[in-house]
């Protein structure tokens, strides 16, 4: 994972950003232990940038995600009943969730 982050110049990208967004199908206990989300969160934390996760499902609690350096976690399917509809229209549900997240993290313009 570190080699990939270095190959794409991720540190410089984080430095030039106000917010770091990463994603995963299922943000779970494995995400906290060496997967891409953990590397992205570590890089953002090192540069004092907030990092958020947009995932199909978020199965990690707030305390654990904050310990990793994640400022916010947003699930496309917020409960088990929504998984089927999210899988039926992955692009649409991800788009709608991302739009909501963007309004949360974007400064309001007059």
N, C-alpha and C positions, 0 to 999 in steps of 0.2 A: 504494500500500500504506500509506504513512504517513497518508494521509487517512482510510483505514478504521480504522486503529488509534486515531487521535484521535477519530473519530466514535463509537466504542464505549467511549471512556474507558479504553483498554487500560492506560495507565500507572498509573492508580489501581487497576485490577484486579490488576496485577502487585504493586504496593506492598502490597496486602492479602493476598497469597498467600505460602505457604511453598514452593510448587513450581509451575512453569509447564510445562504440557504442550501440545505442538503436534503436528500430524500432517500427513502427506502420503502420497499414493499411492506415490510413489517418491522417496525421499530420495537425490538424486543431485547431480552437480556444479552443475546449474542451481539447486538449492535454496540453494546457498551464495552466489548472486549475485542478490540483490534479490527473491527470492520471499518469501512470507509467513513461512516458517520463519526466514529471516535477520532479518526485522524483529522477530519474537517473541523470538528469541535476543538481539538487541541490546537490546531493552527490558528483558528479564530481567537481563542482565548489568549494565545501568545501575543497576538497583535491587538488585544483589547477590543475586539469586534464582537457584537452579538451574533450568535449562530442559532438558527432555527431549523427544525426538522419538519418536513411535510411527508407523511407516510400514509400508505394504504390503511394501516392499522397502527395505533400507538399502544403498546402493551407495557411500556416502561413508565413508572410513576414519576411525578414531578421532582421529587427529591433525588432520585437516581439520575435523571437527565440533567438536572442542574449541577450535580456533582461532576458530571462529564464536561460541563461548560455550555450546555444548551440553554438558551434563554427562553425558548418556547417550542412546544411540540403540537403539531396539528395533524389530526387524522382525517383522511378522506371518509372513511367509514367510522363514525364515532361510536357505534355500538354494533353488536353482532348482526342485528337485523338489517343493517345497511350494507353489509359486505356483498350480498348477492346483487343488489342494484349497482353498487360501485363496480363490480366485475362486469356487469352487463354493459356499462357505458364508462369505461375507465378514463377516456380522454375528457368526456363531459364532466364527470364528477371531480376529476383532478383539476380541471380548469375552473370550475365553480369554487372549489375549496381554495385554490391558489389566489383567486380574485379576492376572496374574503380576507385571507391572510395579508395580501398586499395592502388592503385598506387599513388593516390593523397597524402595520409597520411603516406606512408612508406618512410623511408629514402632510397635514391638511393645508390646502392651498386656498387663499382668499379669492 
